[in-house]
Amino acid sequence: MHRIFVLAVVLSFFSCAANAQKPPLLPEKDVAALAQELSGETAKRNLEGLTRFHRQRGSQGFHSAAELVAEHARAYGLSEVAILQFPADGKIYYGTQRSRPPWDAEFAELWEMKDGAPSLKMASYDAEPVVLAEDSESADVTADLVDVGDGTKESDYAGKDVKGKIVLAAAQPGAMQDLAVGKFGAAGIVSYAQNQKTAWSGDDDNLIRWGHLESFSPNRTFGFMVSLKTARSWRELLAKGEQIKLHAVVKAGQHPGFTELVTAIIPGADPKLKQEEIAFSCHLDHQRPGANDNASGCVTILEVARTLQKLVNEGKLARPARTIRFIWPPEIEGTLTLLNAKPEFAQRIKAVVHMDMVGGGPVTKTVFHVTRGPMSLPSFVHDVAWAFGEFVNEQSYNFAAGLPAAYPLVAPEGGKEALLAQDTAYTMGSDHDVYQDSSFKIPAIYLNDWPDRYIHTNFDTAANIDPTKLKRAAFIGAASGYFLAQMTDRDAESVLVLLKMGALHDAQEMRLKRMQLDQCDGGSVARFAIEQRWPLVNSIEPFVTTKEDIRKMYWTAIREIVQSSAGGMCAQPAPEGWAAIVYRRKQNPKGPVAVFGSDFVNDRTTAAGITPPKLLSYEGLWGTGEEYAYEVLNFADGKRNTQQIRDAASAEYGPIPLDLVVEYLRTLEKIGVVEQAK
């Protein structure tokens, strides 16, 4: 899971009053049943099982993990347990996702040579699979090591003969393989790429980062990953003019196979509503051990499944009206494959609870987030999730502070710290991006840790996982999902009251943004915030049949809360030229255009000789090019003109020049993603 942070949301979690807060939305007996049954220890035992497998896409390790999950799901009594398979050969597209052939490795070792013989083993796939970059190819090479710095620019190779040699680089292998191997003829790559930037970056130079080669590069090669400590030692020796000769042996490669995922259900009870589904999702893939990322999310939804099924069987919870589905796919590409190959899933799923990294203990330095959806898809489900998140914050803080707490949600083998979850604006980086893409428009609750100092490294181990954190994440997810699966007209006003309370949060966020902007851009933020109130209130429609006059009554009150903080706005002149064009997304292809292993826009612009749009590299106040691109496409709904799309994206991520939005939409039109609305 990669992370990109946008605006820091400033919130007041709760008061530290001695009187315990009443549970939100659900009857207290249901809350008590969930709190008592959910087990952080059971989740962690299952996590210890998953972390034994190197869970690369389509690999034997992934299949073994899938079998383990399916075995537990059957043992817990879930229905329709299945491992679904979809052909993956590099040619088939599932929407915007080019299927990546499965990749497996049998053996890989890297040795330092001395006097013509192996003298020191530097990396072993058997010991730590993370040392071999994903998509490495078989090789048996003995060659000198050459330091090429970052390795991503031609100037890094100036004056260096790397042909037939192994290059040492700071970049990810995939970022440099076409240059190092394709252009300059290197035999292979050793990388000491570092993790995502956090306050703890560089503190531990023994970390080995999970590496990747490009799945579809014509320049097939191998890549080994080493620690910063090892790389520094080698670089010092090479800088002194000493020779380092390495022997690399790799038995690995892509092969025909399938994208696999596990799914199971708890059938709904209502004759009509059981055709609708609330889904729980995670991603089952990643390197061994991959404990927090993302064995934690997968075992937590498994624990939710066990708990709900057991409580329903025992009569402690009513069988949900809607069906509850559980999905364990490879990240992003698995979800995108499923929703395209089996469109009936997308039609039935009304909301998703997605978990990606939810168990990090204090050593990982994580902060737990209840993350909202993109502004292109306003939904009440995020207020539901935050109601339960805030409840756990209050209960866990009171327990830690010695105050009354009826539901501390503490695991016997876990910590006792307060959760201190954050109510966080939308961030990208996992399967929730797919569900909430404009092709599917399925609102997704995203529960996640960030930062995590050990993400994507050999130190992301089960020892770092806190059973109490797993239990609390499971509670927030289970309570939210169960409420949504049971939600009917009787719950409408409770939800509308939540939205009214949430309007205070939205007004505060709007004020914080306005402080950083001029009058006109600040006014656009306010205008957009006000406009979002009606679609937010109407987002309850798929779940209830509340009369429009009741919704309008709450909408008026909610709108007034936001409008009272709006401030002044500049007049909006009528758009002209390209700014007046209205775009809508075509029915196909479905999915985000930036996916795993390939980029739909870059692939097609390159093939057509079109200059890549500049928006992709734009850095705004609160967002990056990837985020702007995601939302610009989502906002292309056949109703907004290009100026309005620009203003909406600017309200979310900060002002962006209109010409970048125009260029991006025109590029999407040329490659067949959008069309002009007539």
Secondary structure by P-SEA (a helix, b strand, c coil): cbbbbccccccccccccccccccccccaaaaaaaaacccaaaaaaaaaaaaccccccccaaaaaaaaaaaaaaaaaccccccbbbbbbcccccccccccccbbbbcbbbbbbbccccccccccccccccccccccccccbbbbbbbbcccccccccccccccccbbbbbccccccccccccccccccbbbbbccccccccccccccccccccccccccccbbbbbbcaaaaaaaaaaaaabbbbbbbbbbbcbbbbbbbbbbbbbccccccccccbbbbbbbbcccccccccccaaaaaaaaaaaaaaaaaaaacccccccbbbbbbbcccaaaaaaaaaacccccccccccccccccccccccbbbbbbcccccccccaaaaaaaaaaaaaaaaaaaaaacccccccccccccccccccccccccccccccccccccccccccccccccccccccccccccccccaaaaaaaaaaaaaaaaaaaaccccaaaaaaaaaaaaaaaaaaaaaaaaaaccaaaaaaaaaaaaaaaaaaaacccccccccaaaaaaaaaaaaaaaaaacccccccccccccccbbbbbccccccccccccccaaaaaaaaaccccccccccccccccaaaaaaaaaaaccccccaaaaaaaaaaccccccaaaaaaaaaaaaaaccccccc
